[in-house]
Amino acid sequence: MIRKIEKADYPRLIEIWISAVQHTHDFLKEEDFVFYKEQLPVYFGYVTLYGVEDEAGLQGFMGVADGCLEMLFIHDDSRGKGIGRKLIAYGIANLAVVKVDVNEQNGQAVGFYEHVGFHTVGRSERDGQGKAYPILHMQL
């Protein structure tokens, strides 16, 4: 079930983020991991958040702002079960998602977004925080 996220869900979102990032962002320096983790509650305030919940609780979430998928994270235990695809489909159909920025070094994510119809339209040498993690700008 896809549902809107509430502030009470933030601790679980952070757990999901940690699990996802530890298994997909091996390029991320430890100090940057800590930095981004501490910033999550701030980031959450700038996006509309939706999550996929099953009988065990929230398993993944996305954040959307102005037609851009700003974040999509799936707990590592739930990867490969179609949760990301469900969230993307919901975002496209209901939240007017047409673009996403993705870490170029996260090949799995780049491949996933290409598979669901996004294509690269630009590239930045640094991420939104000015850190040296190249970003691909993709859109439908």
Buried (B, 14 or more C-beta within 10 A) or exposed (E): EBEEBEEEBBEBBBEBBBBBBEBBBEEBEEEBBEEBEEEBEEBBEEBBBBBBBEEEEBBBBBBBEEBBBBBBBBBBEBBEBEBBEBBBBBBBEEBEBBBBBBBBBBEEBBEBBBEBEBEBEEEEEEBEEEEEBBBBBBBE
